[in-house]
Amino acid sequence: GYNSLSSIEFARSKILQIKLANHFKLDVPKTYVGNNYEKIKKFIKKNKFRNQLIIKPLIGLGWYKKKKFYKINPQFFDLKKIKKENFKLFPVIIQEYVEKKFEYRITIVNKNFFICRIDNQKSKNSLHKLDFRYADISQTPYEISDLPNQFKNKILKLMSYFKLNIAAIDVVLGTDNKLYFLEINPMFEWLWIEQLTGMKISKAIAETLIKKSV
């Protein structure tokens, strides 16, 4: 059936997600979590980043205004533009920006995979290339896709650890041909991807709920 409240709260920890993804041998972009200005400088120097960095909130944040929902999505990060005193106010996630070929939105319903490949890298807008959610998804090339079984098995192990029956996972295929795990979402929207692709996600969820109640 659907996820329990305890499993949802457990799985929402971005720090734990990254730690467990590494444990299950999923590739994850190099990551710093915290708000120590000196440590982030050391993190940047140690890794000699050639690509840009991105910054994410530690927890999902959003708000409603005039019946529209606004969410804080990843942004490009430039330490030189961050005031040292402001950086101390709250912890954040800072990751290397993976140069990518495609993004994938993976929806899992009781071990059934619904995979959509999103080709947002042809856009001239850097934010659209950073995260498909900035773009008009209806105008972005997409298609139903699949991923290697070895990778999917690692994702299922992660799902099992969190005791999640359904989830959405964001993954990117880097230009180095590695699949990078970004995050797992225990509470998510799926209708938009069903309407885009025709994948029967709602039907799969309904069927599992019916079986659960019988």
RANOR-V913334 format. One record per backbone hydrogen bond with DSSP energy under -1.0 kcal/mol. NH is the residue of the N-H (numbers start at 1). CO is the residue of the C=O. E is the energy in kcal/mol with one decimal. If there is no record, write none. Layout:
# RANOR-V913334
[[NH:CO:E] [NH:CO:E]]
This chain:
# RANOR-V913334
[[8:4:-2.1] [9:5:-2.4] [10:6:-2.2] [11:7:-2.3] [17:13:-2.2] [18:14:-2.2] [19:15:-2.2] [20:16:-2.8] [21:17:-2.5] [22:18:-2.0] [23:19:-1.8] [24:20:-2.5] [25:22:-1.6] [26:21:-3.1] [32:94:-3.0] [34:92:-2.2] [40:36:-2.2] [41:37:-1.5] [42:38:-1.9] [43:39:-2.5] [44:40:-2.2] [45:41:-2.4] [46:42:-3.1] [47:43:-1.7] [54:95:-2.9] [55:75:-2.8] [56:93:-2.8] [63:70:-2.5] [65:68:-2.7] [68:65:-1.3] [70:63:-3.4] [72:61:-2.0] [75:55:-2.1] [77:53:-2.9] [81:78:-1.7] [82:79:-1.4] [87:83:-2.1] [89:86:-1.6] [92:34:-2.1] [93:56:-2.5] [94:32:-3.2] [95:54:-2.2] [96:30:-2.0] [97:52:-2.8] [101:173:-3.8] [102:173:-1.1] [103:118:-2.4] [104:171:-3.3] [105:116:-2.3] [106:169:-2.9] [107:114:-2.9] [108:167:-2.8] [109:112:-2.3] [110:165:-2.8] [112:109:-1.8] [114:107:-2.7] [116:105:-2.1] [117:143:-3.1] [118:103:-3.5] [119:141:-3.0] [120:118:-1.1] [129:125:-1.7] [130:126:-1.7] [131:127:-2.1] [134:131:-2.1] [135:132:-1.1] [137:135:-1.1] [139:136:-2.0] [140:137:-1.4] [143:117:-1.8] [145:115:-2.6] [152:148:-2.3] [153:149:-2.6] [154:150:-1.3] [155:151:-1.9] [156:152:-2.2] [157:153:-1.8] [158:154:-1.8] [159:155:-2.5] [160:156:-2.6] [161:157:-2.2] [162:158:-1.8] [164:159:-2.4] [167:108:-1.6] [168:185:-2.1] [169:106:-3.1] [170:183:-2.5] [171:104:-2.1] [172:180:-2.0] [173:102:-2.4] [174:178:-3.0] [175:99:-2.5] [177:174:-2.0] [180:172:-3.2] [181:27:-3.2] [182:170:-2.5] [183:170:-1.2] [185:168:-3.5] [194:190:-1.9] [195:191:-2.7] [196:192:-1.6] [197:193:-2.2] [198:194:-2.7] [201:199:-2.0] [204:200:-1.6] [205:201:-2.3] [206:202:-2.7] [207:203:-2.6] [208:204:-1.9] [209:205:-2.1] [210:206:-2.3] [211:207:-2.3] [212:208:-2.0] [213:209:-1.6] [214:210:-1.1]]
